[in-house]
Amino acid sequence: MNKFTATDWDEARKGFRTSIMIDTSLASLAQNLDTKDWPLKGEDEKPSKYIDFTWEELHLLPEFGGNPERIDHLISILQETLAFDAPFGDMVEAADAAVAAESPILKTLRKLGIPVDFPLSLARLSPDVRSFCESQGLATLGQFASFSQDVAQKIVIGGDFRSLLNALIHGDEEGIGRHLPFRRGAQGLHLAEAIGLVLADLPRPELLALAKSRGAKLSSEDAATAKTLSRDELSKMEAGVRSGVDAQLAWFKEQKAALLKLVQEGGSLERYFLVLNDLPREAVAVQLVQAAIKGALASLPPTPKVSAPSGGKIKGFFSRLFGRG
């Protein structure tokens, strides 16, 4: 016996026809809603697989045969996802009503000194939202702003797209920093935070495993949480984040040049990444950037060395990260 009715199903599937989440896996939607897992596996387990079926046809599908609770679970996932996105429609209408000659997003970008040509490929967005942006030809923040003003109110928007849009419309610096390499209370975008974003989506146990493999000094709690990974698994994970680091370094050309100068003159990478405020992430960032800029440093002319003051051993931030003094 189902707790939902045919009317509930028709309303839910109608709402999803114009949603960008239509091809998002049901497992991901369930996880985002913090509800019980979607029990069926497979790349085709998405709302688009089911919404063309009528209530009667749905019950005849082998996926639901003898399991009416799965139909209830499916409807619940669709309903809650749509309900989660409902406030967004009101938000967009309010933004449109307030717009005179310029998008509120562009005003926020200008106010905070965030470049409109920053690539969305370097922002922290879920794979589903990244894929959607690519399908719509949205490559930069400026294009994101234009699309959001002209088109977004016509469709149901969810996930990271809605989160970033909401933060930019309202100038929410903390929210912006979850998706862009923005430093709260500062202007512009920053390379240190950009490297941090590359590592932000790594599951915590895997980040800790990577930090531990690079010799980082972990707390007893973090050491216990670190996942045990094989050399091949570590190598594969590191290769993935390394490509992200290289992409950020390539875009932040001026800040990379300043970083090279800093290191060449004896400055500390450890101090540079303190803004991440997370010891394991700082440690991995230091190691990855150190490896990435090694070649560029070698090509620079040497600078005169400055002798350390006599009478004691200098201890830097490196000892804090890697337990060496």
N, C-alpha and C positions, 0 to 999 in steps of 0.2 A: 504494500500500500504506500503510495507516494504522499508526502506532506505537501508537495506543490501540485498545481493544477495545469491543465493545458493552457489556460490563460497566462499563467506565470511564465511558462515556457515560451509562448509566442511573444510576450513583451520583452523577455530577456534576449531572444535571438534577433528580434527586430532592432533592439538597441545596439547590438554588436555588429550589425551589417555595415555601419559606417565608422566603426572603431579601428584605430591603428593597432589595437591589441588583438584583432581578429586572428592573426597568425602567430600570436605569442603562445608558447607552449602552456598547456593547462597546469603543468607541474610548476612553472615559473609563476603563473598567476596565483596559484594556491599558496606558494611560498611567500609572495609579496603580501598576501592578505593574512598571513600567519594563521592559516587554517590547516586542517589535516591534509596530508599529501594526496595528490591525484594518483589513484592506484594503477592506472594503465600506462604502459611504457610505449615508446615509439615516437619517431620524429613527426608523425602526422597527428599526434594527440594535441590538437589545437581547437579553439572554438569553430574555426572555419570547417572543420571536419563534420560538425554536427548541426550547425544552425539552419541548414537547408531542409532538414527532416521535420516532418510534422510530429505532433505529440504521439500519435499512434505509431508512426514509422520508427520513432526513437525507441519505443519499447520492443520493437522487433529486431533491433540491431544485436548482433552477438555480443557486443561489448557490455550490453545492459541486460541480456537475458537472465532472468532469475535474480537480478540485482537492482531492484528499483531504487535502493539507496544511492546508487551511483548517479542516477538521473537527478535525484535531489541534490547531490553534491555538485553536479555540473551546473544546475540552475543557480545554486547558492554562489558558486564562483563567479558566474556571469553577473548576477545581480549585485554582488558586493563590489565587483570591479567597476560596474557602471555607477554605483552609488558613490564610490570613492572619487570618481571623476566628475560627479554632478556639480560640486562647488566651482569647478573650473569654468563651466559655462557662464556662471554668474560673474566670475572674475574677469573673463574676457569681455563680457558686455560692459562691465564697469570701466574697463580700460578703454574700450572703444568710445564710450560716451565722453571720457575725459580727454580723448585725443583731439588736438587742434590741428597742427601741421606736422607733428612728429610723434613717432612711437614712444611710449613711456620706456620701452626697453632701450631705445637709442639714447634717451635722456640719461638713463642710469649708466649706460656704458660711457657716455661722455663725462658725466659727473665723477665717475670712479677711475677715469683714465684707462679704460679697458679698450683695446683696439678692436674695431669692428671686423678687421680682416683675420682675427684669430681663428684658426681652423677648428671646426667641430671635431675633426679626427683626433685632436689633441686634448679634447675635453673628456671629462669622466662621465661617460654615458653607457647605459646598458647596450649589449649587442643588438637587441630588438630596436631600440630607439636610434642607434647608430645606423642600422640598416634602413630604417624608415627615412632618416634624413638624407641618406645617399640616394634612395629611390626618388626623393623629391628634388634632388639637385641642390640640397642645402649644404654648402661647404664651409661657410663662415658664420660668425656671430651676426654679422650684418644681414645675411640672407635669412638666418633664423628669425631675426626681428621682423623682417618684411613679411615672411611667410606667416608668422604668428599673428600679425595684425590683419593680414588680408584673408587668410584661409582658415586658421586654426579654429575659429568659432563655429565653423561649419561641420566639424567632425569631433568625435570624442577623442580627447588627448589624455594619455595617462603616463604613468611611470616617470622616468627621468626627464622626459620632454616637459611634462607638466611641472615637475619640481624646479627645473632650471628656469622655465618661463615665469613661474610664480615669483621666484627669487629676484629675477631681473626686473619684473614689473614693479615690485615693491621695494627694490633696493636693499634686499636682505643680504647683508654682507656675509653672514655665516652660511646662509644657503648657497650663495654664489660660490663660496669657497669649497663647497662639497663637489662642485662640478668643474670649476675653473681654477687655475693656479693663482688665486687672488689672496692677498694678505690683508686680513681685517684691519681697518684703520689706516691703510696705506693706499697709494695710487698705483694703477697699472697691474700688470701680471708679472710673476716672478719665477725664475728658473728653479729655485730650490723647491717651491711648492709644486711646480710642474713635474719634477722628478718624484716628489712625494705622491702625486696623483697616480703615477704609473704603478706604484706599489700598493696603492690604497685598496685595490680590488682583490689582491691576493688574500686567500683565506688566512686567518691569523696563524693557525698551526704551520702552514706552509711558509709564510713569511719568517716565522721564528726558526724553522728548519734551515731556510736559506741564510739567515743571519748567523745561526750557529755554525753552519758549514764554512762560513767566512771568518770564523774566529771571534765573533762578537761575544762580549761578556753579558750573559743573560741572568736575570733573577732566577731564583729557584722555581718560582711559579711559571715563568716563561719557559724555562728549560724543560719542565714537566709537560707543558702544553705543546712544545715543538713536535711536529710530526716526524716520524722516522721515514726518510725518503732514500731511495737508492741513488747511486751516483748518476745514473741515466735520468732519473726523474728530476734531480736537482739541476742537471745540465740543461734539460729541456725547459724547465721553468725559468732558469736564468737567461736562456737565449730569448725567451719571449719578452721578459721585462727589459732586457738589454736593447731590443729593437725599439721599444717605447722610449727608453732613455735617449737613444740616438736621434729619434724623431724630435724630441723636445729640444735637445742641444742644437739641432739643425735650424729650428725656428727661432730660438732665442739667441741669435748670432751675437748681438752686442753684449748681452749678459754672459754668454760663454767666453767672449774675449776678455771681459772683466774678470771672470773666474780664473782663466788661464794666467792672467797677470797677477792675481792674488796668490795663486799657488806658486808661480815662478818666484815671487818675492818673499816666499816663506810663510804665506798665510795658511790658515787651517781650514781644510775641507770639513772637519768635524764641527768647527764653530759655524761654518756656512750653513750646515744643515740642522743646526739646533732649532730653527724655526718650526721644524716638523713636530717637535715636542713628543717624540716617540722613539725611544732608544733603539729598538731593533730596526725600525724603518730608517733611522738616521744611519745606522751602521751599514745597512745594505746599500743605501744611496751613496755613501762615501766610497764603498768598494766599486760599485758600478761606474760612477763618474770618474774615479781614479783610473780605471781601466780604459774608459772611453776617451779620455783626454791625454793618455800617455803619449800617443804618437804626436799630437799637436804640441805638447810640451817639449818633446825632444827636438822639434824643428825650430824652437825659439832660441835666440841667442842667450847665453848664460848671463845671469846677473851677479854682481858682487855679493859675496856672502857676508853677513853681519855677524860678528862674533857674539856669542852669548855672554852675559855678565858672569864673572867668576864668582866662585863661592857657593855654588849649589847647582843642583840638577833641575832643569826645566821640565815641567810636566805639562803636557797639553791635553786637549780634549780627547786625543786619540786614546789616552789611558782610560778615560771614562767609558769609551765605546768598546775597547778591546782588552782591557785589563792589563795594559802594559804601562810602565812608568819610567 
